[in-house]
């Protein structure tokens, strides 16, 4: 049977692809290096009262598969040596070339066309004759099809080269992992509660998270060791809800006694998988609930918390489980509960420590109510 020209072409292409794949496999084996183990990120251990490490190791394997899968995953990684590209290309020219910023185009056969942007006058490069030359040669016209991103990248590379020569570049990834962790701790962990919806750029170095994917993966767990001030989980909080639910470990909450907002917020706290510390700030509206507060059902006979047990959100608060530490303080100032004694705050704290530190039932994960979804 006689083969057509098209079938011969397809056969050659397939044979060429097979040949290239075999050569790639053989070359990759020669450059393959050792197998290394990437260490799991340890949890922060500076807060002695709370053990954050207990669940972090269990969650790290799950998160490594969900976030940036394949980029910086934990486990065995094969290190392959990449071909190093030279920064400086040295060649000899038949004529003397002027120094400056140049655009180079290959003409084939070892010949190149060069335009020196430093020495060519503006009037000449913008002249009608130059425009006609470029119009008649699409490949030459393509030399000048440079967008703003390419120019910005060229400027950045030039600045980096100069700073590297002057010793002004700090090579973070050359440091041992333990020192990098110490830097992350100082850079992204604040000494005061912060709001997840407002980036506190003045007190935290959050720009570090955008440096690279590897730094992001290493630094992100430290950011979620902050004490987050959360009083509402509606409106502008929604974009952060899923991430906070999976990672937040410490929360400060102002108890206002709102019938809907406080209940929704405390219900959300029960869904946070890694939450270990909860700070309750008492306001004057969370003490001696007014008649318009919704009826509460749990621990209504507990005299040690009689001034708080009828406040909106009390049932949701005492239903939280799996914490390691609970504190209760008077928020003070204009909204503070001036008539609450320190003994009453201590009694409420002891009661909440007893209830909220009970283990969370296996498989129990509170889900948001669908009945009031539209109202929140």
C-alpha positions as CSV (number, residue, x, y, z in Angstrom):
1,X,0.0,0.0,0.0
2,X,1.5,3.4,-1.0
3,X,2.0,5.9,1.8
4,X,0.8,9.5,1.3
5,X,2.9,12.5,2.0
6,X,0.8,13.4,5.0
7,X,1.2,10.0,6.7
8,X,4.9,10.1,6.3
9,X,5.0,13.6,7.9
10,X,2.9,12.3,10.9
11,X,5.2,9.3,11.2
12,X,8.3,11.5,11.3
13,X,6.7,13.8,14.0
14,X,5.8,10.8,16.2
15,X,9.3,9.3,15.8
16,X,10.9,12.7,16.7
17,X,8.7,13.1,19.8
18,X,9.6,9.6,21.0
19,X,13.3,10.3,20.5
20,X,13.1,13.6,22.4
21,X,11.3,11.9,25.3
22,X,13.9,9.1,25.6
23,X,16.8,11.6,25.5
24,X,15.1,13.8,28.2
25,X,14.5,10.8,30.5
26,X,18.1,9.7,30.2
27,X,19.5,13.2,30.8
28,X,17.3,13.8,33.8
29,X,18.6,10.6,35.4
30,X,22.2,11.9,35.1
31,X,21.5,15.2,36.8
32,X,19.1,13.9,39.5
33,X,20.6,14.5,42.9
34,X,19.7,13.3,46.4
35,X,16.3,13.0,48.0
36,X,15.7,15.5,50.8
37,X,13.0,15.8,53.4
38,X,11.4,19.3,53.9
39,X,10.8,19.8,57.6
40,X,7.3,20.5,58.8
41,X,6.7,24.0,60.1
42,X,6.7,23.9,63.9
43,X,4.0,25.8,65.8
44,X,5.0,28.8,67.8
45,X,6.1,27.8,71.3
46,X,6.5,31.2,72.9
47,X,3.2,31.2,74.6
48,X,3.8,28.8,77.5
49,X,0.2,28.5,78.7
50,X,-1.0,27.1,75.4
51,X,0.1,24.1,73.4
52,X,-0.4,25.1,69.7
53,X,1.6,22.2,68.4
54,X,-0.9,19.5,69.3
55,X,-3.1,19.9,66.2
56,X,-0.7,21.8,63.9
57,X,1.1,18.7,62.8
58,X,-2.1,16.9,62.0
59,X,-3.3,19.8,59.9
60,X,-0.1,20.5,58.1
61,X,-0.4,17.4,55.9
62,X,-3.9,18.3,54.9
63,X,-3.0,21.9,54.2
64,X,0.0,21.0,52.1
65,X,-2.3,19.1,49.7
66,X,-4.9,21.8,49.6
67,X,-2.7,24.9,49.2
68,X,-0.2,25.2,46.3
69,X,-0.2,21.4,45.7
70,X,3.0,20.3,44.2
71,X,4.9,23.6,44.7
72,X,6.3,23.2,48.2
73,X,4.6,20.1,49.4
74,X,5.9,18.2,52.4
75,X,7.6,14.9,51.9
76,X,10.2,13.5,49.5
77,X,11.3,15.9,46.8
78,X,13.7,15.1,44.0
79,X,16.2,17.8,43.5
80,X,17.2,18.3,39.8
81,X,20.1,20.6,38.9
82,X,19.0,23.3,36.4
83,X,21.2,24.5,33.6
84,X,22.8,27.7,34.8
85,X,22.4,30.6,32.4
86,X,25.2,33.1,32.2
87,X,24.5,36.8,33.0
88,X,27.3,38.2,30.9
89,X,27.6,37.2,27.2
90,X,31.0,38.1,25.7
91,X,31.5,38.3,21.9
92,X,33.7,40.0,19.4
93,X,32.3,42.5,16.9
94,X,33.7,43.5,13.5
95,X,33.0,47.2,14.3
96,X,33.2,49.2,17.4
97,X,29.9,49.3,19.4
98,X,28.7,52.1,21.6
99,X,27.9,51.5,25.2
100,X,24.3,51.8,26.5
101,X,20.9,50.2,26.8
102,X,20.3,48.1,23.7
103,X,17.6,46.1,22.0
104,X,19.0,43.1,20.1
105,X,17.4,41.0,17.4
106,X,18.7,37.8,15.8
107,X,19.0,37.8,12.0
108,X,20.2,34.2,11.8
109,X,23.6,32.8,10.8
110,X,25.3,34.4,13.7
111,X,24.2,37.9,12.8
112,X,22.4,40.3,15.0
113,X,20.7,43.7,14.7
114,X,21.2,46.2,17.5
115,X,19.5,49.5,18.5
116,X,21.2,51.6,21.2
117,X,18.5,53.5,23.0
118,X,21.0,55.7,24.8
119,X,22.7,57.1,21.7
120,X,19.9,57.2,19.1
121,X,18.3,60.7,19.1
122,X,14.5,60.9,19.8
123,X,13.9,62.8,16.7
124,X,15.6,60.2,14.5
125,X,13.9,57.2,16.1
126,X,10.5,58.9,15.9
127,X,11.0,60.2,12.3
128,X,8.7,59.3,9.4
129,X,11.6,57.4,7.6
130,X,12.1,55.2,10.6
131,X,8.4,54.5,10.9
132,X,8.2,53.5,7.2
133,X,11.2,51.1,7.7
134,X,9.5,49.4,10.7
135,X,6.2,49.3,8.9
136,X,7.7,47.4,6.0
137,X,9.5,44.9,8.2
138,X,7.1,43.2,10.8
139,X,10.0,41.4,12.5
140,X,11.9,44.6,13.0
141,X,8.7,46.3,14.2
142,X,8.4,43.5,16.8
143,X,11.7,44.7,18.4
144,X,9.9,47.7,19.8
145,X,6.7,45.9,21.0
146,X,7.8,46.1,24.7
147,X,5.1,46.6,27.3
148,X,5.3,48.4,30.6
149,X,5.7,45.1,32.6
150,X,8.8,44.2,30.5
151,X,10.3,47.6,31.1
152,X,9.6,47.5,34.8
153,X,11.1,44.0,35.0
154,X,14.3,45.3,33.2
155,X,14.5,48.2,35.6
156,X,14.1,45.9,38.6
157,X,16.8,43.5,37.4
158,X,19.2,46.4,36.9
159,X,18.6,47.7,40.4
160,X,19.0,44.2,41.9
161,X,22.3,43.8,40.1
162,X,23.6,47.1,41.4
163,X,22.4,46.4,45.0
164,X,24.0,43.0,44.9
165,X,27.3,44.5,43.9
166,X,27.0,47.1,46.7
167,X,26.1,44.4,49.3
168,X,22.6,45.8,49.9
169,X,20.7,42.6,49.4
170,X,19.8,40.5,52.4
171,X,19.6,36.9,51.3
172,X,17.0,35.6,53.7
173,X,16.8,32.1,52.2
174,X,20.5,31.5,52.9
175,X,19.8,31.6,56.7
176,X,19.1,28.4,58.6
177,X,15.4,27.5,59.0
178,X,15.5,28.3,62.8
179,X,16.7,31.8,62.2
180,X,14.1,32.4,59.5
181,X,11.4,31.3,61.9
182,X,12.6,33.8,64.4
183,X,12.4,36.5,61.8
184,X,8.9,35.5,60.8
185,X,7.9,35.7,64.5
186,X,9.1,39.2,64.9
187,X,7.8,40.3,61.5
188,X,4.2,39.1,61.5
189,X,3.2,38.6,65.2
190,X,1.9,41.7,66.9
191,X,1.9,42.4,70.6
192,X,-1.7,43.6,70.6
193,X,-4.9,42.1,69.2
194,X,-5.3,42.8,65.5
195,X,-8.4,42.7,63.2
196,X,-8.3,40.1,60.3
197,X,-10.2,42.5,58.1
198,X,-7.7,45.4,58.5
199,X,-4.1,44.7,57.7
200,X,-2.0,46.4,60.4
201,X,0.8,47.4,58.0
202,X,2.3,49.9,60.4
203,X,3.1,47.4,63.1
204,X,3.6,44.2,61.0
205,X,5.8,43.3,58.0
206,X,3.1,41.6,56.0
207,X,4.8,42.4,52.7
208,X,7.2,39.5,53.6
209,X,4.3,37.1,52.8
210,X,4.4,38.3,49.1
211,X,8.2,37.8,48.7
212,X,7.9,34.2,47.3
213,X,5.7,31.1,47.5
214,X,8.2,29.4,49.8
215,X,8.4,32.3,52.2
216,X,4.6,32.5,52.2
217,X,4.3,28.8,53.1
218,X,6.9,29.2,55.9
219,X,5.6,32.5,57.3
220,X,1.8,32.0,57.1
221,X,1.5,29.8,60.2
222,X,3.2,32.4,62.3
223,X,0.7,35.1,61.2
224,X,-2.2,33.0,62.4
225,X,-0.6,32.9,65.9
226,X,-1.7,36.5,66.4
227,X,-4.5,37.4,68.8
228,X,-7.3,38.4,66.5
229,X,-10.0,40.8,67.6
230,X,-13.3,39.5,66.2
231,X,-16.6,41.1,67.2
232,X,-18.6,40.4,64.0
233,X,-18.5,37.8,61.2
234,X,-20.8,39.6,58.7
235,X,-20.2,41.9,55.6
236,X,-16.5,42.7,55.2
237,X,-15.5,39.6,57.2
238,X,-16.8,37.1,54.7
239,X,-13.8,37.0,52.4
240,X,-11.6,36.0,55.4
241,X,-14.1,33.6,57.0
242,X,-12.8,30.3,55.6
243,X,-9.1,31.0,56.2
244,X,-9.7,32.2,59.7
245,X,-11.9,29.2,60.5
246,X,-9.0,26.8,59.5
247,X,-6.1,28.7,61.1
248,X,-7.0,31.1,64.0
249,X,-5.7,30.1,67.4
250,X,-6.4,33.1,69.7
251,X,-9.4,35.5,69.7
252,X,-10.4,38.5,71.7
253,X,-14.2,39.1,71.7
254,X,-16.1,42.2,73.1
255,X,-19.4,40.9,74.5
256,X,-22.0,43.5,73.7
257,X,-25.1,41.4,74.1
258,X,-26.4,41.9,70.6
259,X,-29.3,39.5,69.8
260,X,-28.0,38.5,66.3
261,X,-24.4,39.7,65.8
262,X,-23.0,38.2,69.0
263,X,-24.9,34.9,68.5
264,X,-23.5,34.6,65.0
265,X,-20.0,35.4,66.1
266,X,-20.0,33.0,69.0
267,X,-21.4,30.3,66.7
268,X,-18.5,31.0,64.4
269,X,-15.9,30.6,67.2
270,X,-17.2,27.0,67.8
271,X,-16.4,26.2,64.2
272,X,-12.7,27.3,64.4
273,X,-10.7,24.1,64.3
274,X,-7.5,25.4,65.9
275,X,-8.9,27.9,68.4
276,X,-7.2,27.4,71.8
277,X,-7.4,30.8,73.6
278,X,-10.5,33.0,74.0
279,X,-10.4,36.4,75.7
280,X,-13.9,37.7,76.7
281,X,-14.1,41.5,77.2
282,X,-17.1,42.4,79.4
283,X,-19.2,45.5,78.4
284,X,-21.9,47.2,80.4
285,X,-24.5,45.7,78.1
286,X,-23.4,42.1,78.8
287,X,-24.2,42.4,82.5
288,X,-27.7,42.1,84.1
289,X,-29.5,41.5,80.8
290,X,-32.4,43.8,80.0
291,X,-35.9,42.3,79.4
292,X,-35.5,42.5,75.6
293,X,-32.7,40.0,75.6
294,X,-33.5,36.6,74.2
295,X,-34.2,33.8,76.6
296,X,-31.2,31.7,77.5
297,X,-31.6,28.0,78.5
298,X,-28.2,26.7,79.7
299,X,-26.9,26.9,83.3
300,X,-29.7,29.2,84.4
301,X,-29.4,27.9,87.9
302,X,-25.7,28.6,88.1
303,X,-25.4,31.4,90.8
304,X,-21.7,32.1,90.1
305,X,-22.6,33.6,86.7
306,X,-26.1,35.0,87.6
307,X,-25.2,38.5,86.2
308,X,-24.2,37.1,82.8
309,X,-26.4,34.0,82.3
310,X,-29.3,35.8,80.7
311,X,-27.3,37.9,78.2
312,X,-27.7,37.3,74.5
313,X,-25.1,34.8,73.3
314,X,-24.6,33.1,76.7
315,X,-25.9,29.7,75.4
316,X,-23.6,29.9,72.3
317,X,-20.6,30.9,74.5
318,X,-20.9,28.0,77.0
319,X,-21.4,25.6,74.1
320,X,-17.9,26.1,72.8
321,X,-15.5,23.2,73.4
322,X,-11.9,22.2,72.9
323,X,-10.2,25.4,74.2
324,X,-7.1,25.5,76.4
325,X,-7.4,28.9,78.0
326,X,-10.2,31.4,78.7
327,X,-9.8,34.8,80.2
328,X,-12.4,37.4,81.3
329,X,-11.7,41.1,81.7
330,X,-13.7,44.3,82.0
331,X,-13.2,46.3,78.8
332,X,-13.0,49.5,80.8
333,X,-13.4,53.0,79.5
334,X,-16.8,54.4,78.4
335,X,-18.3,51.0,77.6
336,X,-16.9,49.1,80.6
337,X,-19.1,47.6,83.3
338,X,-18.3,49.8,86.2
339,X,-20.5,48.0,88.7
340,X,-19.0,44.5,88.1
341,X,-16.6,43.4,90.8
342,X,-13.3,41.6,90.3
343,X,-14.7,38.6,92.2
344,X,-17.6,38.3,89.7
345,X,-15.2,38.4,86.7
346,X,-13.0,35.7,88.4
347,X,-16.0,33.5,89.0
348,X,-17.2,33.8,85.4
349,X,-13.6,33.0,84.1
350,X,-13.5,29.9,86.4
351,X,-16.9,28.7,85.1
352,X,-15.9,29.2,81.4
353,X,-12.6,27.5,81.9
354,X,-14.4,24.5,83.3
355,X,-16.9,24.3,80.5
356,X,-15.0,25.5,77.4
357,X,-11.9,23.4,78.0
358,X,-13.9,20.2,77.8
359,X,-12.9,18.1,74.8
360,X,-14.8,18.7,71.6
361,X,-17.0,15.6,70.7
362,X,-15.4,13.5,68.0
363,X,-16.8,14.5,64.6
364,X,-18.7,17.3,66.1
365,X,-18.3,20.4,63.9
366,X,-20.9,23.2,64.3
367,X,-22.2,24.4,61.0
368,X,-23.9,27.8,60.4
369,X,-27.6,27.7,60.5
370,X,-29.3,27.9,57.1
371,X,-32.5,29.1,58.6
372,X,-31.0,32.6,59.3
373,X,-28.4,32.7,56.6
374,X,-30.0,35.7,54.7
375,X,-30.4,37.7,57.9
376,X,-26.6,37.6,58.6
